Amino acid sequence: MPAAPPARPSWNEAAVIEEATGGRLTGTRGEYYDDSCEERIGYTAKAVDLNGDGRPEVFTELESECLGGRIGVSLDLYIRDARGRWKAQFGFPAGYNILPSKHLGYPDLEMTGPGLCAPVWRWNGTQYALHKPCPR
């Protein structure tokens, strides 16, 4: 007998993205005007349940050399803190891969970018922190 398809999330993805980003981003894809860059910035956003608690976390990728440097993408991950407030993680130029390894319920995240090394970040109970840096 085939496995049942995964359950659909119970949240409205666009509404979650808008709430997590304080209204700056209003859906899974679009543009907004960034005052610090003085230009329109393209973005993609995705609500996911990283730790299986039924509540969403939100990845955002802002597409701009102003914010994303040479790779052209600035990564953020929004996670609710213990008080239910959205807290941004990262905010630096990178792409990401979700790894199968987990710590305290959240998966490790591999940061991708130019170069041969991809550092790994790990959840420490309150935020993601560098776990495996690149050798110097």
N, C-alpha and C positions, 0 to 999 in steps of 0.2 A: 504494500500500500504506500503511495507517495506521501512524502511529508507535507504537512499543511503549510500554506504560504505564510510568511511572517505577518504578524498583525500590523495593521496600518497605525501610524501614530495618532494619538487622540488630539493633537494640537493643530492649530492653524499655522502653517509654517510662516507665511508672510507676517502675521500678527506677532509671532514669537520673535522673528528677526527685527521687526520694528521696535518692539519693546526692549530687546537686548541691546540694541544700538542707540537707544534714546531717541528714536525717530529719524536718525540720519539715513538709515537704509530701510526701504519699504517693501522689499520682496526678495526673491531669490536672485534677481539679476536687474541691473539698472545703472543709473548714474546719479551723482549728487555733486554739488559745488563745494569744493574744499577751499576755505578761506586762506589757510596757510600756504597752499600751492597756487592759489588764484587761478584755478582751472576746474573743469568738470572731470570727475574721476569715475571710471567704470568700476563696477564691483560684481562679484558673485557671492552668494551667501547660502548656507545650508544648515538647517536644524537637524541635529542627530541626538540620539540617546547614547552617549559614550559609556555610561556606567550601568545601564540596564535598570535604572530606577523609575523609568516611565516619564521622566521630566527631560525636556530638551536642553541641549547645549547648542551653541551657534558658532560655526566657523565662518569667517569673512575673509575674502581676498580682495584687496583694493588694488586696482590695476593702474599704476602710475609710476613713472620714473622718479617723480618728486618724492613719493612715499616709499617706493619699493626699490630704489637704487638700480643697479645693473640688471637685476632679474625682473624688475618691473612689477613686482607683486609684494604687497605688505600683508602679512598674516595676522589675524586676531582670532582668538577663541574666547567666547563669552560663556561663563559658568556662573550659576547662582551661588552666592556664599551662604553661610549658615543662617543669615537673616533674610535670605530670599532676594538680595540685591544682585544685579548682574555685575560681574567683575571681569574686565578684559585681561586676557593672558597674551603674552608675546608682544605684538605691535612692532614687529621688525620685518625686514625683507626675507621671505622664505616661502616655500611650498611645504607640504606636509604629507606624510604617510602614516596611517594608523597601524601600529604594530600589533601582533597577536599577544605579546607579553603585557601583563597588567600589574598594577600596584595599587593597593587600597581601592580596588574596584574600577579604576580608570585605566585605559590602555596607554602604553608608552607611545610617544609620538616622535617620529623621525623628521627632522627639518631638512629640507632639500634646498639647494641653491647652486651657485657656481662653485666649481671645485670638486674634489674627489671625496671629501668627507661629508657625512650627514650626521650631525650630533643628535643624540636622543634625549628627550625631555620626559620626566616622570612626575606623576602626581604625588605630592607630599602630604595630602590631607586638606590643604587650603589653597594650593596653587600648583601649577606646573613649574618645575625647576630643572635646570640642566643636570642630567644624569651621566651621560657619556659624552664628554667634550671631544673635539677634534684634537689630535696630537699637534704639538707646535713644532 
